[in-house]
Amino acid sequence: MFRSLLSLSQLQFYQAFRYNALFVILLPLIVFFLGRAAYDYLQNRPSRTYRWELVLCIILIIIFLIFGILRNLPAFSFLAPTPLPA
């Protein structure tokens, strides 16, 4: 995920997608959750977490774990990151 985030910071969207497609696809959702938590913190309000958000976070963690396992199996080598550019 770090290489993907580094590529995104350099505006290399294709390479970021090749490093970790799932992370790039789910990044807007991750930013939304973190931004909302930061907003609540800055407003000095207790963080409000709804049940659907908790379920969604658990599902996302499971998806990331499955993706991490699958990309290391030979049958799913197309999910593996590309080599570093020269």
Backbone torsions as a table, in degrees:
resi	resn	phi	psi	omega
1	MET	NA	-31.7	-178.1
2	PHE	-64.9	-43.8	179.1
3	ARG	-62.8	-38.0	178.0
4	SER	-64.8	-44.0	178.6
5	LEU	-65.1	-39.0	177.3
6	LEU	-63.8	-42.1	177.5
7	SER	-64.9	-38.6	177.2
8	LEU	-63.8	-38.2	179.3
9	SER	-66.5	-23.2	177.2
10	GLN	-97.4	10.8	179.3
11	LEU	59.8	32.5	175.3
12	GLN	-101.2	78.7	-172.3
13	PHE	-66.5	-40.8	-179.4
14	TYR	-63.8	-45.1	-179.7
15	GLN	-66.3	-37.3	177.2
16	ALA	-61.8	-41.6	178.4
17	PHE	-64.9	-38.2	179.8
18	ARG	-69.2	-31.9	178.3
19	TYR	-69.4	-47.0	-177.9
20	ASN	-155.9	90.9	-176.1
21	ALA	-62.2	-41.7	-177.5
22	LEU	-62.7	-42.2	-179.7
23	PHE	-63.2	-43.4	-179.0
24	VAL	-65.8	-40.0	-180.0
25	ILE	-67.1	-39.9	-176.3
26	LEU	-91.9	-0.8	-178.2
27	LEU	-57.9	-42.6	178.0
28	PRO	-59.0	-37.4	178.5
29	LEU	-68.1	-40.5	178.4
30	ILE	-63.9	-43.8	178.7
31	VAL	-62.7	-39.2	178.3
32	PHE	-59.8	-48.4	-179.1
33	PHE	-63.7	-44.7	-179.9
34	LEU	-67.6	-39.4	178.8
35	GLY	-64.5	-40.2	178.5
36	ARG	-66.2	-40.2	177.7
37	ALA	-65.5	-39.8	178.3
38	ALA	-65.7	-39.9	178.5
39	TYR	-62.1	-45.3	177.8
40	ASP	-61.3	-40.2	-180.0
41	TYR	-65.1	-45.3	-178.7
42	LEU	-68.8	-28.0	177.4
43	GLN	-84.0	0.4	-179.7
44	ASN	59.7	35.9	177.8
45	ARG	-107.6	150.9	173.8
46	PRO	-65.7	140.8	-179.3
47	SER	-67.1	127.8	179.8
48	ARG	-102.3	121.0	178.9
49	THR	-118.7	122.0	178.1
50	TYR	-87.2	158.7	-177.8
51	ARG	-60.7	-40.3	-179.2
52	TRP	-65.1	-31.9	177.7
53	GLU	-68.5	-40.6	178.5
54	LEU	-63.7	-43.9	177.7
55	VAL	-63.0	-42.7	178.9
56	LEU	-63.0	-40.9	178.0
57	CYS	-63.6	-41.1	178.2
58	ILE	-64.6	-42.3	178.1
59	ILE	-62.9	-41.6	178.5
60	LEU	-63.0	-40.9	177.9
61	ILE	-62.7	-43.5	178.4
62	ILE	-63.2	-42.2	179.0
63	ILE	-63.0	-44.4	178.2
64	PHE	-61.6	-40.1	178.9
65	LEU	-66.0	-44.3	178.5
66	ILE	-63.5	-43.4	178.5
67	PHE	-61.0	-42.7	179.1
68	GLY	-63.2	-36.0	178.5
69	ILE	-73.9	-46.6	-176.7
70	LEU	-62.7	-37.9	-176.4
71	ARG	-69.7	-10.1	177.1
72	ASN	-99.9	0.4	177.3
73	LEU	-93.7	141.5	-178.0
74	PRO	-57.9	-35.1	-178.9
75	ALA	-66.4	-22.5	-178.6
76	PHE	-114.4	36.5	-177.1
77	SER	-64.2	-20.1	178.6
78	PHE	-67.0	-16.8	177.2
79	LEU	-86.5	-12.9	-177.3
80	ALA	-67.8	150.7	179.5
81	PRO	-69.4	154.0	177.0
82	THR	-75.9	158.7	176.8
83	PRO	-65.6	160.0	178.5
84	LEU	-63.6	139.1	179.4
85	PRO	-68.8	150.3	-178.1
86	ALA	-80.3	NA	NA
